Amino acid sequence: MKPLSCTNIALCAVLVLLLANAAQVANAVSCSPVQLSPCVSAITSSSPPTAICCTKIKEQRPCLCQYMKNPYLKKFVNTPNAWKVARSCGTPFPKC
């Protein structure tokens, strides 16, 4: 078996650090449907989403399945217009 070189060990260490950082960022999302308030006008009308709306949808994407399970939020989040807004922001809804 070939011994690991210093370069391979360094690459493995960097990969572990990147994965650990990605896990912390994923856990740092605070699920708050109020954060989607900049998207209300785009969801309820045919106006295009604002940059702030798109930023908030991207931030809240890990929470969308949770919102769709809530009967009070589902009627706002699980609509064709909401899906259209998310798609136009480049953030398609996750498969729940």
C-alpha positions as CSV (number, residue, x, y, z in Angstrom):
1,M,0.0,0.0,0.0
2,K,1.3,3.4,-1.0
3,P,1.9,5.8,1.9
4,L,0.0,9.1,1.9
5,S,2.0,12.2,0.9
6,C,2.0,15.5,2.7
7,T,0.0,16.9,-0.2
8,N,-2.7,14.3,0.1
9,I,-2.9,14.7,3.9
10,A,-3.2,18.5,3.5
11,L,-5.9,18.1,0.9
12,C,-7.8,15.8,3.2
13,A,-7.5,18.2,6.0
14,V,-8.8,21.1,3.9
15,L,-11.7,18.9,2.7
16,V,-12.7,18.1,6.3
17,L,-12.5,21.8,7.3
18,L,-14.7,22.8,4.3
19,L,-17.3,20.1,5.1
20,A,-17.4,21.1,8.8
21,N,-17.9,24.7,7.8
22,A,-20.7,23.8,5.4
23,A,-22.4,21.9,8.2
24,Q,-22.2,24.9,10.5
25,V,-23.6,27.2,7.9
26,A,-26.5,24.8,7.2
27,N,-27.3,24.6,10.9
28,A,-27.1,28.4,11.2
29,V,-30.4,29.0,9.3
30,S,-33.0,30.4,11.5
31,C,-36.4,29.2,10.2
32,S,-38.7,32.2,10.4
33,P,-41.5,32.6,7.8
34,V,-41.5,36.4,8.6
35,Q,-38.2,36.5,6.7
36,L,-40.1,35.9,3.5
37,S,-42.2,39.0,3.9
38,P,-40.2,40.8,1.1
39,C,-41.8,38.2,-1.2
40,V,-45.4,38.8,-0.4
41,S,-46.1,41.2,-3.3
42,A,-44.4,38.9,-5.8
43,I,-46.3,35.9,-4.5
44,T,-49.7,37.6,-4.3
45,S,-49.4,39.4,-7.7
46,S,-47.6,39.0,-10.9
47,S,-44.8,41.4,-10.1
48,P,-41.3,40.1,-10.3
49,P,-39.4,39.3,-7.1
50,T,-37.0,41.9,-5.7
51,A,-33.4,41.1,-5.0
52,I,-34.2,41.1,-1.3
53,C,-37.0,38.6,-1.9
54,C,-34.6,36.3,-3.7
55,T,-32.0,36.6,-1.0
56,K,-34.5,35.7,1.6
57,I,-35.9,32.7,-0.3
58,K,-32.3,31.4,-0.7
59,E,-31.7,31.8,3.0
60,Q,-35.0,30.2,4.0
61,R,-34.8,27.3,1.4
62,P,-33.8,24.7,4.1
63,C,-37.0,25.7,5.9
64,L,-39.5,25.5,3.0
65,C,-40.5,21.8,3.7
66,Q,-41.2,22.7,7.3
67,Y,-43.4,25.6,6.2
68,M,-45.3,23.4,3.8
69,K,-46.1,21.0,6.6
70,N,-47.7,23.9,8.6
71,P,-51.4,24.2,7.6
72,Y,-51.3,28.0,8.2
73,L,-48.2,28.6,6.1
74,K,-48.9,26.0,3.4
75,K,-51.6,28.0,1.8
76,F,-49.1,30.8,1.1
77,V,-45.9,28.8,0.5
78,N,-47.3,25.9,-1.6
79,T,-48.9,28.0,-4.4
80,P,-48.0,28.2,-8.1
81,N,-47.0,31.8,-7.7
82,A,-44.7,31.0,-4.8
83,W,-43.0,28.3,-6.8
84,K,-42.7,30.7,-9.8
85,V,-41.1,33.3,-7.6
86,A,-38.6,30.8,-6.2
87,R,-37.8,29.5,-9.7
88,S,-37.2,33.0,-11.0
89,C,-34.8,33.6,-8.1
90,G,-32.9,30.5,-9.1
91,T,-34.0,28.6,-5.9
92,P,-36.4,25.8,-6.8
93,F,-38.4,24.3,-4.0
94,P,-37.0,21.2,-2.4
95,K,-38.7,17.9,-2.8
96,C,-40.4,17.3,0.5
